[in-house]
Amino acid sequence: MGKSTVLVTGGCGFIGSHIVETLVQKSYRVRILDNLSTGKLENIASISKQDIDLLIGDVADLSTVEEAMQGCEYVFHEAAIASVPKSVNDPIGTGKVNYGGTLNVLEAARKHSIRRVVFAGSAAVYGSEPTLPKQESMAANPITPYGVDKLGSELMGHFYARTLGVEFVCLRYFNVFGLRQDPSSPYSGAISIFCDRIRQGLAPVIYGDGLQSRDFVHVSDVVKANLIVLEHPQATGKSFNVGCGVATSLLDITNILNDLTGQNLQAIHQEPRPGDIRHSLADNTTLRTLGWSPQISIRQGLAELLQTSVANLKVKK
Ligand SMILES: NC(=O)c1ccc[n+]([C@@H]2O[C@H](COP(=O)([O-])OP(=O)(O)OC[C@H]3O[C@@H](n4cnc5c(N)ncnc54)[C@H](O)[C@@H]3O)[C@@H](O)[C@H]2O)c1
């Protein structure tokens, strides 16, 4: 691997900071563009400052994005307002970042002859249609402004790739989990919130019966997917599901957490949340054809989270 400079938008966030860490380990130079709205400097605190340029700024501002891209060869575009509820409450404000920000990244990439843009898409583009597992060829039908902006972003990216010569790859992340995920965010999903409650000796709260399931993918496997598509000749112009292909229910997670910690916390059930999708599951065949496969199981990932975040709990492997 050479010493290319890579821009990571949203590099102070949960997923972005893991991408930055791996890029630095692989001797890339990294520039981060982040407005620290949900990202934190502590997420990149362990990474050597020599290898990172940090630009505090907004992806919704084209001149800022152009400045950030100067001298870069590749871009990972992770910056977004990653909250479905926020997008429902403020479709204009979130759209300026989630769609407008991507458009700025694509336009600046064209101007700066960036070699490839890798975009953080989402399984939210599939919407609530119940057929599972989701394949990339299935019709997208997002049901929230967040999902609409993610779909618009990827379609625009493919337009730039097809017509304007900007190489572009979309990774449709399913439910990503791992260290540094913020439990205070409503979008963080069950895992970081459950672990946070266990740290306080509290039982998990489940909306509904707990049989709703998600395809949880560990952040290190998401980073691997990003690195694989960065230069793979068959990746440009395509969208890929990034999920393990395993359905895990919220009750499964509660059971694994109880088993790992030797506790018997009974989940507290509350009214189901309107609009929550019942099941989500990826068909990851397309990404596997590029040599990717998930390495970390939900149980391993949960054990890691507990070990790191829950000080005096004994964790079984
Ligand atoms: N976490 C998941 O399960 C998941 C699933 C699907 C897609 N995604 C996508 O992955 C990406 C990363 O998500 P995450 O979970 O790490 O969330 P995160 O909130 O931790 O990271 C987002 C980062 O973007 C930054 N940001 C937000 N608005 C910005 C703006 N206007 N200008 C510059 N920076 C801005 C934030 O400060 C933060 O550092 C997002 O695009 C998100 O939509 C995440």
The ligand as an SDF file (V2000), in Angstrom:
LIG
                    3D

 44 48  0  0  0  0  0  0  0  0999 V2000
  -24.3720    2.8290   12.5180 N   0  0  0  0  0  0  0  0  0  0  0  0
  -25.1180    2.1510   11.6670 C   0  0  0  0  0  0  0  0  0  0  0  0
  -25.6400    1.0790   11.9960 O   0  0  0  0  0  0  0  0  0  0  0  0
  -25.3220    2.6550   10.2550 C   0  0  0  0  0  0  0  0  0  0  0  0
  -26.1730    1.9250    9.4030 C   0  0  0  0  0  0  0  0  0  0  0  0
  -26.3610    2.3720    8.1030 C   0  0  0  0  0  0  0  0  0  0  0  0
  -25.6880    3.4990    7.6480 C   0  0  0  0  0  0  0  0  0  0  0  0
  -24.8870    4.1990    8.5040 N   0  0  0  0  0  0  0  0  0  0  0  0
  -24.1890    5.3770    7.9650 C   0  0  0  0  0  0  0  0  0  0  0  0
  -22.8190    5.2900    8.2840 O   0  0  0  0  0  0  0  0  0  0  0  0
  -22.2750    6.6020    8.4480 C   0  0  0  0  0  0  0  0  0  0  0  0
  -21.5780    6.7040    9.7780 C   0  0  0  0  0  0  0  0  0  0  0  0
  -22.5370    6.4800   10.8090 O   0  0  0  0  0  0  0  0  0  0  0  0
  -22.1460    6.3280   12.3520 P   0  0  0  0  0  0  0  0  0  0  0  0
  -23.0020    5.2580   12.9010 O   0  0  0  0  0  0  0  0  0  0  0  0
  -20.6830    6.2590   12.4790 O   0  0  0  0  0  0  0  0  0  0  0  0
  -22.7300    7.7080   12.9150 O   0  0  0  0  0  0  0  0  0  0  0  0
  -21.9880    8.8820   13.7170 P   0  0  0  0  0  0  0  0  0  0  0  0
  -23.0540    9.8600   14.0640 O   0  0  0  0  0  0  0  0  0  0  0  0
  -21.1560    8.3110   14.8100 O   0  0  0  0  0  0  0  0  0  0  0  0
  -21.0040    9.4770   12.6170 O   0  0  0  0  0  0  0  0  0  0  0  0
  -21.3750   10.5070   11.7260 C   0  0  0  0  0  0  0  0  0  0  0  0
  -20.2520   11.5310   11.7020 C   0  0  0  0  0  0  0  0  0  0  0  0
  -20.5750   12.5590   10.7610 O   0  0  0  0  0  0  0  0  0  0  0  0
  -20.3440   13.8150   11.3590 C   0  0  0  0  0  0  0  0  0  0  0  0
  -21.2440   14.7850   10.7270 N   0  0  0  0  0  0  0  0  0  0  0  0
  -22.5940   14.8480   10.8240 C   0  0  0  0  0  0  0  0  0  0  0  0
  -23.0610   15.8780   10.1160 N   0  0  0  0  0  0  0  0  0  0  0  0
  -21.9870   16.4830    9.5340 C   0  0  0  0  0  0  0  0  0  0  0  0
  -21.8270   17.6110    8.6940 C   0  0  0  0  0  0  0  0  0  0  0  0
  -22.8540   18.3510    8.3040 N   0  0  0  0  0  0  0  0  0  0  0  0
  -20.5710   17.9350    8.2940 N   0  0  0  0  0  0  0  0  0  0  0  0
  -19.4870   17.2180    8.7000 C   0  0  0  0  0  0  0  0  0  0  0  0
  -19.5920   16.1410    9.5160 N   0  0  0  0  0  0  0  0  0  0  0  0
  -20.8270   15.7720    9.9210 C   0  0  0  0  0  0  0  0  0  0  0  0
  -20.6440   13.6110   12.8400 C   0  0  0  0  0  0  0  0  0  0  0  0
  -20.0650   14.5950   13.6850 O   0  0  0  0  0  0  0  0  0  0  0  0
  -20.0600   12.2250   13.0620 C   0  0  0  0  0  0  0  0  0  0  0  0
  -18.6820   12.2990   13.3860 O   0  0  0  0  0  0  0  0  0  0  0  0
  -23.4520    7.5600    8.2880 C   0  0  0  0  0  0  0  0  0  0  0  0
  -23.4650    8.0250    6.9620 O   0  0  0  0  0  0  0  0  0  0  0  0
  -24.6550    6.6890    8.5610 C   0  0  0  0  0  0  0  0  0  0  0  0
  -25.8100    7.1940    7.9460 O   0  0  0  0  0  0  0  0  0  0  0  0
  -24.6880    3.8110    9.7890 C   0  0  0  0  0  0  0  0  0  0  0  0
  1  2  1  0
  2  3  2  0
  2  4  1  0
  4  5  1  0
  4 44  2  0
  5  6  2  0
  6  7  1  0
  7  8  2  0
  8  9  1  0
  8 44  1  0
  9 10  1  0
  9 42  1  0
 10 11  1  0
 11 12  1  0
 11 40  1  0
 12 13  1  0
 13 14  1  0
 14 15  2  0
 14 16  1  0
 14 17  1  0
 17 18  1  0
 18 19  2  0
 18 20  1  0
 18 21  1  0
 21 22  1  0
 22 23  1  0
 23 24  1  0
 23 38  1  0
 24 25  1  0
 25 26  1  0
 25 36  1  0
 26 27  1  0
 26 35  1  0
 27 28  2  0
 28 29  1  0
 29 30  1  0
 29 35  2  0
 30 31  1  0
 30 32  2  0
 32 33  1  0
 33 34  2  0
 34 35  1  0
 36 37  1  0
 36 38  1  0
 38 39  1  0
 40 41  1  0
 40 42  1  0
 42 43  1  0
M  CHG  2   8   1  16  -1
M  END
$$$$
